[in-house]
Amino acid sequence: MVATAVIVSTYNSPRYLDLCLQALRRQNVQNFEIVVADDGSGDETRALVEDHQDKASIEIKHVWQRDAGFRKTRILNKSLAATHADYLIFTDGDCLAHPEFVAEHIKTSQPGTYVNGSLIRLNSRLTEHIKSLDLVHEDMFDSGWLRRHGEHYDRRFLRLSLPYRLRVRLNHWSKTTLYWLGSNSSCFRKDAIAVNGFDNRFTYGYEDGDFGNRLENYGLTPQTVRWTALALHLDHEKPWSDPLEIERNRQRETPIEPGGRYKAVDGLEQLAATDSD
């Protein structure tokens, strides 16, 4: 089995990150490391990560940069450089990974592919309830539990309630267009390096799509674990969302096209040459 790292992006949301790390520590496999990609959080987050480092049976690394606005792509590149794992699974600090999350990504990984997962986005009422709990537990991934605590039933819950073998088949039968989902996707580290990592020019918006599109231009084929490796996304506001920046990023996004560019204009290589914090 290849060495695996889960890279978790975060910014000044220690309660969400606490729940996220709890969920990762409760995975059904334990042969991976966690890299917290911290885009400038304060002392509370640092103390939280140190507490998890003391208690966890798996290695947790904390990669930090100073707060200078939304620089997720940059901290992801720094985290990519900080691990020697062969396989990288990406998620966000506002997501709770299903107990089979890591195992399903590893099981599905193949050379020449990247793996796409899915989210169930929770409403504010259920998010507040989960935030009030001390511990993450497996009941949270039961559709009945979610409904009882404030989430309306919809077809997304089939990903939790259908028999496992059927969900595996649905992964193969899925007609959904697959794409890189920054909160639930994975790839081999060598492929991330080959495309020069994430593009540091991006702020919030289209930064994940650009990375995934360049992986496809490089020759990777997306596979999916949408039905077997999901995460619960905690509700929150997005004060960093700027329509002008999003439009600027949309224009920067690399299109998928035969023979198209696959290396980031300002990525991992440029960060290594200029990084000062």
Order of alpha helices (4+ residues) and beta strands (2+ residues): beta-alpha-beta-alpha-beta-alpha-beta-beta-alpha-beta-beta-alpha-alpha-alpha-alpha-beta-alpha-alpha-beta-beta-alpha-alpha
